[in-house]
Amino acid sequence: MMQRQFLVCIRSLLMRDALFVQASIDRKSQIRKYHQTAPTMFYKRFMNREGKKALKKKEEEDSEIDAKLVEDKVQGLEKVSKIPYKIRVATYEGTADRFLNRIFKQVEESGEKSEKSFNTAIKIYKLNAGLYMRGHIEFGDLALSKLEEYELQYNLEVYKMIFSIFPEGKYLPKSKIDAEFVPFPRQQDAALKVLSKMMDNGVIPDEEFGRMIISRFSQRSKVFARYMRMLYWMPKFKYMNPWPVPRPPPKDPIQLAVMALKRMSFDIQTKITVVNNSQDGDSASEKFIASAQSPKQIDLLSKHGPSKPIIVEGEHYVYLRKIQQKVFFLKTDPEKEIMSDDPDYYKAMEDKEDEELFDFTTPMSEEEQTAIVPKKSVHEQEDGTVYAMCITSDSSKESIQDWIQFLQTSNPALQHIPVLFRIRDADFLLNETIKQEEEE
């Protein structure tokens, strides 16, 4: 028994020594293998670095090729129905922005800024952006910013073209619960920008626009909720303005002046007369005077005494959408009251209060007869009586003098009344105020 135990101990010792020796041999072989393969690994890393440089150079060459392809595509888009090549859209933001701006730049160079060129730019993007329309959020923001430049902010079909860049079926929620948590919020916010732009410009969406929203974001999205609110409220407010301004507003300055005077005239009998002073037929450069006066104002002006002067006051601003009009008024100064620095002012006020304190009536007392005072017209305001209004082409003092001479034909009493000009330049006053604030 003792001999067996002795042999087992010897065997375990020999096995432990053998394992230790094998482990040391393996460690030495790994060290040798590392030193043998280190040059190879360094060479591979060096070659990988050179490969990255070559890849970057290839991407720059590809971007130049893309620019050439876009230029060729704009020129030959109307000649061919299907373009045999495809422009690769970069996935990172800097190159994507350059690519999107390049589309509009090439389209603008090929022709004028119109609805046709705008739709051409959108078609180029849709044909080359791939199945999932990469970069459609950035392109949508860029297209919305170009609407005023192309004068297409009131065109519903253009908004449909912009909204069509959102891919169909990609942003649909998987269930009702998923829809409540607003999936794809960035894409939905981009779609809401399109609807907000439509609401700001008064463009009412139609049923086709609603079907486009359902196919892209579903009926439970906040985009469709905004669409339903627009369908409910916008038609209610569309015809509430009694002086509507067309969309887009007219470019003729005479039409704009007449529309502004109609909006400011409370008297429905007001007659608006336009006097042209230019010889050429160009309406944009011709000089004109648009005057507004009613029969009641002519009657009030005929009763005005020659001892009190009349004031020509202006310029006042009135806006038709975003177009500014400068209006001048022919009016009187307000009635002057007793100045507070008069020594008898406060004594007269106290006597009047004492009289009103004991001036009460009983049911048995007779009512005193009072004079019947005629009701004031809409032209007699607290700050004076307005006799006429006008808008001129250049808002100069010479044109206002011509307007006064024109009014003398229908108002003979105006020839004997002194006229004072109280004309100020609002832009000049604003600049002077800003300078004073900067100096302070």
Residue pairs with C-beta under 8 A, 6 or more apart in sequence:
59 90
62 88
63 90
63 95
63 98
66 87
66 88
66 99
67 102
69 85
69 87
70 87
70 102
70 103
70 106
70 124
71 106
73 83
73 87
73 124
73 128
74 106
74 107
74 110
74 120
74 124
75 110
76 83
77 83
77 120
77 123
77 124
83 127
86 127
86 128
87 128
89 96
89 99
89 128
89 129
89 130
89 134
89 135
90 96
90 99
91 134
93 138
96 134
96 135
96 138
97 138
99 135
100 125
100 135
100 138
100 139
100 142
101 142
103 121
103 124
103 125
104 121
104 142
104 146
107 117
107 118
107 120
107 121
107 124
108 117
110 117
111 117
113 149
113 150
113 151
114 150
115 150
115 152
115 155
115 157
115 158
117 150
118 143
118 146
118 150
118 152
118 158
118 161
119 158
119 161
121 143
122 143
122 161
122 162
122 164
122 165
125 139
125 165
126 133
126 164
126 165
129 135
129 136
129 139
129 165
131 167
132 167
132 170
133 165
133 166
133 167
136 165
136 166
136 167
136 190
137 186
137 187
137 190
139 165
140 162
140 165
140 166
140 190
140 193
140 194
141 190
141 193
143 162
143 165
144 162
144 193
144 194
144 197
147 153
147 158
147 197
151 248
152 158
153 197
153 201
153 203
153 248
154 201
154 202
154 203
154 247
154 248
155 203
156 198
156 203
156 204
156 205
156 206
156 209
159 194
159 197
159 198
159 203
159 205
159 209
160 208
160 209
160 212
162 194
163 191
163 194
163 209
163 212
163 213
164 212
166 187
166 190
166 191
166 216
166 217
167 216
168 215
168 216
169 215
169 216
170 216
171 183
171 184
171 187
171 188
171 216
171 217
172 216
172 217
172 218
173 179
173 183
173 218
173 220
173 221
174 183
176 220
179 218
179 220
179 221
180 220
182 188
182 221
182 222
184 217
187 217
188 217
188 221
188 222
188 223
191 213
191 216
191 217
191 223
192 222
192 223
192 226
195 205
195 223
195 226
195 227
195 230
198 204
198 205
198 230
199 230
199 234
201 247
202 234
202 238
202 247
204 230
204 231
204 234
204 235
204 238
205 227
205 230
205 231
209 227
210 224
210 227
210 231
213 221
213 223
213 224
213 227
214 224
217 223
217 224
218 224
243 259
243 262
243 263
245 259
245 320
245 321
249 256
249 320
249 321
249 323
250 256
250 259
251 284
252 283
252 284
253 283
253 284
253 288
253 393
254 274
254 283
254 288
254 290
256 320
256 323
256 325
257 274
257 288
257 290
257 325
257 391
258 272
258 274
258 290
259 320
260 318
260 320
260 325
260 327
260 391
261 270
261 272
261 290
261 292
261 327
261 389
261 390
261 391
262 270
262 272
262 292
263 318
263 320
264 292
264 318
264 327
264 389
265 272
265 292
265 294
265 389
266 378
266 379
267 294
267 296
267 297
267 377
267 378
267 379
269 294
269 295
269 296
270 292
270 293
270 294
271 292
271 293
271 294
272 290
272 291
272 292
273 290
273 291
273 292
273 293
273 406
274 288
274 289
274 290
274 291
275 288
275 289
275 290
275 291
275 402
275 406
276 286
276 287
276 288
277 286
277 287
277 288
277 289
277 402
278 285
278 286
278 287
278 288
280 286
286 393
287 392
287 393
287 394
287 399
288 392
288 393
289 390
289 391
289 392
289 393
289 399
289 402
289 403
289 406
290 390
290 391
290 392
291 388
291 389
291 390
291 403
291 406
291 407
292 388
292 389
292 390
293 387
293 388
293 389
293 407
293 410
294 379
296 377
296 379
297 379
297 386
297 387
297 388
298 410
298 411
300 377
300 379
300 380
300 385
300 387
301 387
301 388
301 411
301 413
301 414
302 411
302 413
304 310
304 332
304 387
304 413
304 417
306 413
306 416
306 417
306 418
308 332
308 417
309 417
309 418
309 419
309 420
310 330
310 331
310 332
310 387
310 414
310 417
310 418
310 419
310 420
311 330
311 331
311 332
311 333
311 384
311 419
311 420
311 421
311 422
312 328
312 329
312 330
312 400
312 404
312 419
312 420
312 421
312 422
312 423
313 328
313 329
313 331
313 422
313 423
314 326
314 327
314 328
314 329
314 395
314 400
314 422
314 423
314 424
315 326
315 327
315 328
315 395
315 423
315 424
315 425
315 426
316 326
316 327
316 328
316 329
317 324
317 325
317 326
317 327
317 426
318 324
318 325
318 327
319 325
325 391
326 391
326 392
326 395
327 389
327 390
327 391
328 389
328 390
328 391
328 392
328 395
328 400
328 403
328 423
329 386
329 388
329 389
330 386
330 387
330 388
330 389
330 390
330 404
330 407
330 419
331 383
331 384
331 385
331 386
331 387
332 384
332 385
332 387
333 384
334 382
334 383
334 384
338 345
338 348
339 345
361 367
379 385
379 386
379 387
387 411
388 407
390 400
390 403
392 399
392 400
392 403
393 399
397 421
397 423
400 421
400 423
404 414
404 419
407 414
408 414
408 415
